[in-house]
Amino acid sequence: MESKVIKSSSSDRLDKVLSKELQISRNQIEKLIKSSLVYVNSKLVTKPSYKLSVDDEIKYSFLEAQKQSYTNLDIDIEKLYEDEDVMVLNKPAGVVVHPAPSVKEATLVDWLREQDIRLSTISGKERNGIVHRLDKDTSGAIIIAKNNLAHEALSAQLQDRSMGRYYIAVINMPLKENLIVDKPIARNPNNRLKMAIVENGRVAKTAFAKIDTASNNCEIVAAKLFSGRTHQIRVHLSSLNRYILGDKLYAPKAHKFNGRMMLHAKVLYFIHPRSKELIEVEAPLFNDMQEYIEAKFSKDIIDEKLNKSSIKALFSNI
């Protein structure tokens, strides 16, 4: 078990102070507190609403991630980068990142445990090692924290945007121009499975850049996120009357596409939590997406325009 002690800098609720300190959600902090892993001035506290005083000593602990055995774990995931603190994987489309009540199949977290990899526990048992998500049908680079110090550092980078990703997507028709969509996102009031542009939603900002247009009028675009909302790229494209090929949730019902959703997190960058070095990791396309692009676009498009340097250059002035 890993423990850490801090002093409260304000008179506020315990969950709010810890959430700010650890840069994780209050929901995750609530699980930590209710798991009897938080002490204030050497006394166990199990109420998230506990009122702190300035300079109260808070001790919090994390359990080690437990390995479990699965008889049906048929997942093959490529490691793109690994050291003692972090790992970057190339997640296949169709793999859910972490367990949830509605998830019946093996997840990325299940695979990590089966590999006997040490994982951070700061986000709770269901999300061991998980700093950020990728949608089930999105492929590409995802970072894993192997200890809680790395997790805290990476979570802080998510907040200040020093960590991020560049995506590529194939959409149904060309954008008129390169543009930035800055529209708030919240749960769709008419469909709980979807998100939507909602006036009082959470701030969301995405930059889109055109890459190449095919003879059938579909287009490859790159996207850079300035926030991390659920389904953000898909919702912002929908606001432009565009959708990603294979998106069964946001595309019109008449849309017919025999394949996975053509969205891939191509480049992930972060500041290494220990060395403070800028790390950039490029995730190769999976065969299904690469074959579609090679069939519909110029043969040289992948080598010339879908590499780390070319994609980053598209957003150099933003």
N, C-alpha and C positions, 0 to 999 in steps of 0.2 A: 504494500500500500504506500502511495506517495502522498506526502502532506506538505502544506505550505502555510505560513502565518503572515497575515497582513494587519495593518491598523486602519480602522475606519477613518476616513477623512471628512465625514459629514454625519449629521444626525438624520438618518433616513432608514427606510426599511432594509432589512438584511438582504432580501433578494435583489433589490435595486443596486445596493452597494456592490455586491458580488458580481452582478451582471455587468456593471461598468468596469470593475477591476479585471474580470476574466474575458471581457468582450464576447460573451455568449448570451443567448436569449434567457429571459427570466423563466421561461418554461423549463429549460434545462437546469437552471439554478434551483428551481423548485424541486425537481427530482433529486438533486444533490442533497438539499436540506432534508427532505422527507426520507431520505435513505440513511439518516442519522450519521452524516459525514461532516457536519459543520458544528463547531464549538465557538462560543463567544465568551471570552474571559474564563476559559477552561470549563464552561458549562455547556452541555449538549443543548442545541436549539433545533427544534423540528418544525417551527412555524416560519414560513417565508416572510410574514408580515412583522416579525420581531423588530422592535424599534431600537436602533443603535444610538450610541452617543459617540461624539468625537473621541478618537484614540482608543475605542474598544478594540481588543485583540481578537481577531477572527482566525480560527484555524480550520482549514478545509482539507479533505483528503479525497483521493481517488483510488478506486479499486483497480487491480490489474484486469485487463481484458481476458476473458476466459475462452479457451479453445473449446469448440464443440465438434461433434462428429456428424456428418451428413452422408446418407447413403445415396443421395441423388444429386450430387454436386458436380454437374457437367458444365463447368465454365473454364475457359482458357483465356487468361488476361495477360497481356504483354507489359512487362516492366520497362519504362522508358528511362527512369533515373532512380537511384537508390543510394542512401547513405545511412548513418546511424540515427538520423533525426527525421528524415522525410522520404517519401517514395512517390513517384509520379507514374500512374498507370494509363494505358490506352483502353478505356472502357468500351466494350462492344455495345452496339445498339441492342435493345431488348433486355438488358440487365438492369435490375432495380438496384439503387445504391445501398439502401439500408432496410431492415425489416420494418414492417408496419402491420396492423391488424388485417388490412385488405390484401397483403402480399402473401401469396401461397408458395411461390418458387424461391429457390436459393438466391441470395443477394450478393452484392459486392463485399459487404461486411462478412457474410458467411464464408466467402472465398478467402478473405484475408485471415480469418481465424483458422481456417483449415490449413493454411500455409504456415501456421505457427509463427506469425510475424507479431512482434510486440507492437501494441497499438495504444494511442492515447485513450483515456477514459473520461475526459472532461465533458464530453457530450452525452454521457449515459451509455448504458449497455447496448442499446439498439444501434448506436451510432459510433461505436469505437473507431477512432482514427479518422472520422469524417469531418473535414473542415468546411467543405462546400458540396453542393449536389450537382448532378447532371440528371436531366429528365431520363426516364427509362429508355425512350426511343432516340435519345441523343448519344452519339458516340464521341470519343476523344479524350483529351487529357484531363485527369483529375488527380489532385494531390492528396496524400494520406499522411497524417501526423503519427509518428511512431512513439512519441512521448508527450506529456502534457505541456512541457515548456515550449516545444515546437508548436503545439496546437495553439497555445495562447498567442505566440508571436504571429502565426499565420492568420489567426482570427483578427488580430489587430490590423494586419495588412489588408484584409478584406474590407475593413471599415474605412481605412484611409486610401484605398485603391492602389496601394503599391504592389498588390498582387492582383492579377487579372488574366483574362483569356481573350484570344482572337478566334472567332468562329468563321467557318465558311458554310454556306447553304446554297442549295439550288432551289430557286423560287419559280413560280408559274409564269410570270411575265416580268419584263425589265422594269426597274425603277427609272423614273424620269431623270434623276440625277443623284449624286452622292448627297446624303443629308443626315441630319441628326433628329431623332424623334425624342421629344422630352414630354412625356405624358404619364400621369400617375396610373398605377395599376392596383387593382384589388380583386377580390373574388367576384365572379360574375353573379349578379343577384338572381339571374334566371336559369343558371346552370352551374351547380356547385363543383362540377368537374373542371370548369374553365375559369380563367382569369379574364379581366376586361379593363378597358380604359374607364376609370371611375373618378369623378371629380375630386372626391376627398380620399382617394387612394394613396398609396405610398409612392414617393418620388421615384421615377424610373426614367433612365436616359440611355439611348442606344444610338451609336453612329453606324451608318451603313455605307458601304463603298461598292460600286459596280466593278465587276472583274471581266466577265465575258458573256456574250449572248449567243445562244444556239439557233440553228435554223428553225427549230420548232417554237421559238420565242421564249423559252425558259432562260433563266439567267443565273450565273454564279455570282453571289455577293459575299462580301466579308462583313463581319459585324464586330464591334467592340462595345463592351458593356461598361457603363459608368455607375451601375447599381446592379444588384443581384436579385431581382424579383423572380418569382416562379413564372415560368413560361414567357419571360420578358421578350425575347427575340420574336417569338411566335405572335404574341399579342401586338407588339409594335408593327410587325409586318401586316397583321390583320387590319390595323388602323389605316394602312396605306392601300387597302384592298389587294393585298398580296398574301400568298401563303407558301409554305415550304412543301415541295413535292413529298408525298407520303405522309403528311400530317393528317391523321385521321380525326383529330379533335377540332382543328381550326379551319381546315379546308372545307369548301362547300360539299354537301352530300353528293353532288354530281361528279365530284373529282374522282377519277379513277387512276390509280397508280399502283403497279404491281411491284412493291418494294418497300423497304424501310424508309423512315423519315430522313431526308437528305440534309441533316444538320450535324456538324462535326466540330468539336473544340480542337482547333488545329495547333494553337500555340498557347502555352501557359508560362507565365513569368512570375517570379517571386523573389524576395530578398531572403537568402538563407538565414534561418533563425540563429545559427551559431557563428558562421563565418561572415555574415552580413554582405556576402557577395550576391550580385544579381544573377539569378539562374533563369535561363530560357530553355524550355523543352518543347520540341516539335513532335506532334503525334501523327504518324503516317495514316493516310486514309485506309479504311478497310476495303477489301476487294469489291464489295457490292457497289459502293459509292464511286470508287475509282473507275470501275468498268463502265458505269453509267456516264460519267463525265467524259471518258475517252471515246464513248460511242456517239455522244451528242455534241461535243464541243471539239475544238481544234485538238489534234493529237498531242501537241506540245504544251497545252495549257497547264497541265499539272506541274511539269518541271519549270516552266517559265514564270507562272503567276501564282501558283499555290504552294509556295515555299515561305519560310519564316521571314526572310528579308523583304520579299515583295509585299507580303501582307502587312507587315509593320509599316512599310513606306506609304501605304494607302492612307494611314492615319497620322502621318508625321506632323501635320499642321493643326491637329486637334489638341 
